[in-house]
Amino acid sequence: MCGIVGCIGSMAIKDTLLECLRKLEYRGYDSAGLATHDGNNLVVAKEVGRIDMLQQALAGLPRQACLGIAHTRWATHGSPTRANAHPHVSFDGSVAIVHNGIIENYRELRSELSAQGIPFLSETDSEVIAHFAALYWDGDLVSTMAKVASRLKGSYAIAMVHSLCPHSFVVTRKDSPLVAGLGTDG
């Protein structure tokens, strides 16, 4: 099991993501990570262990962020290592994703990407999502995610950020829960 969360708004993004991850920690605690957009770049941090380890790793990073996605993991594919922790980043660094679920056809997708020379940094089923999102990028988060989702078999909830989209992120789901909320500040 694992859990994902995303937020955008005027709240303290990193603090909000960490608070949400703590509420999801019962769903997974072998690793945790987040990707934020500071208006210029994607910033990714991930750690093996409980969420407190991630919080310590974030201490030296700038606090400013426009939006973010985060993940707490209980491994189904690959051992609990920093490389296997989410978020996963595309080969070109433009996309970061977090994923809850199982991509049943990931071996086939991974072989296809490897044949194109795309390197893999993890043992997970999730990393294929980030790489396909970079390949399919058409300037629009929603249509890019739709193209990626059309290739996936299994059940999933996915959140994705792109370096060129500092004010939005996209989510999708198939047979896995995904809840959206609206607050006064995000």
Secondary structure by P-SEA (a helix, b strand, c coil): cbbbbbbbcccaaaaaaaaaaaaaccccccccccccccccbbbbbbbcccaaaaaaaaccccccccccccccccccccccccccccccccccccccccccccccaaaaaaaaaaaacccccccccaaaaaaaaaaaccccaaaaaaaaaaaccccbbbbbbbcccccbbbbbbccbbbbbbccccc
